[in-house]
Amino acid sequence: MFEELTNGDSFIHGLDPRGKLIVVFLFSIVVAAADRFQVLLGSLTLGLLIVLTAKVPARKLIKRLIPVNMLILFLWLFLPFTFGGEPLFFMGPLAVTREGVFYATRISIKSNAMMLMLIALVASTPIFFMGHAMHQLKIPNKIVHLFFFTYRYIHAIYREYLRLKNSIKIRGFIPKTDLHTYKTFAYMVGMLLVRSFDRAHRVHNAMLCRGFKGDLYSLKKFSFKTNDVVSIIFMMAMIVIMGVMEWA
Amino acid sequence: MGLNHLILNLEDIRFNYTGGPKVLTDLDLQLFKGDRIGLMGPNGSGKTTLFQIIMGLLKPSSGSIEIYNYPCKTEKDFIDVRKKIGLLFQDADDQLFSPTVLEDVAFGPLNLGKSRDEAMEISLNTLNFLGLSGFEDRITYKLSGGEKKLVSLATVLAMEPEVLLLDEPTSGLDEKTKATLKNVLSGLDLSYIIISHEIDFLAEITDHIYTMENGKILFDQEVHAHEHVHAHPHGAYVHEHK
């Protein structure tokens, strides 16, 4: 489901995940805080460039961008009308304000720029490398564990879901708009939660049996190579330039 | 055998799940060094519960547990127990949680305080021993059922336990994997208790087969001898039914 993109072998795939995490983090902060259109357009261009370098297939890219942009679509439905400022034109009794349009445009550019970067990161880094990188960057253990187990158990829950789905399918269930369907789906969700809870409990027990004391150790050693140093310097420079353009 | 060889001593263990019926009633069990015990019994007779009590995952409502002549009551007592006793869960999916096989096998040794290199070495050796070399980087949730079972066993063996508790290790395995398992177990210098419904399997790799019924373990002598005629694969070989 998630790692379908991590098998590539682009330049970005080979980079140290720690460097990638730091760069994406700083990039996101600057983009989130920036306001000027030059900076925002610059960040969007940079994002596109990185995604291209990571060789993310266009179809997968679009599939991942759709959910974010659905959310943004809703913002476009409300922001131009509700944001106070100079009216651009009127739609019946509603005024569309210049500030509102700018604001919505900024949000659209920012979100897409950040999403592009995140897609490039996730698509080029196996999830468990990412977890270990987070650990080595001294991100609190609890967050790293949460991240790890969420990932691991999304699969378990998904498989549990498939099993339940098959079991209702083979007994001739066809979803309709009726109480029986709602009830069945409700049972299914309930079962899924209860079963996942039980599973989590058993896994925890299994971990206790193997001496788990709250620490996850990593077998993976990361090392910075020339490529990493060069890319980090390049990206940092870009981020600094964006910052200078915004605030200087 | 003397007390020095007594690993496990359970006396008058009672247990019931909250609001449920009694699962274990005055259960006694002793395991000596070198014992290889098979445990049979109908579903729901409390076999898995017994294992969980030995590992300290469930607390009995009464009775005493002594492991290596040391009374075990609190979670802290059992932390040491778990270093010496390895439990193989019934469902391998409960046991494997790391993304890759190597990481999962190394999880136990790392928890025991081994260095990264030591843990790697132990894990690779264990995998090799189970005929799983080359599996290190496989993704755990994508393994087949038999592979999962063997990897789970590797995760337990990597902790170098002195006692193994195996909960239905053969369920869902094909004959070939079962044979591998049999070879591995008979080659180990460990004491173990195996829960299984397969008498042929138990007869080959254990010295005693006990049955569990109504929350108690019936030892050999308490079982009523009976005769019956039946047919099953390998029926031509001499075997016992307890």
Interface residues (C-beta under 8 A of the other chain):
Chain A: P126 I127 F128 F149 R152 H155 A156 R159 R199 R202 V203 N205 A206 M207 L208 C209 R210 G211 F212 K213 D215 L216 Y217 S218 L219 K221
Chain B: Q52 M55 L57 I79 R82 K83 G86 L87 F89 D91 D93 D94 Q95 F97 S98 P99 T100 L102 E103 A106 F107 G108 L110 N111 L112 R116 A119 M120 Y141 T155 V156 M159
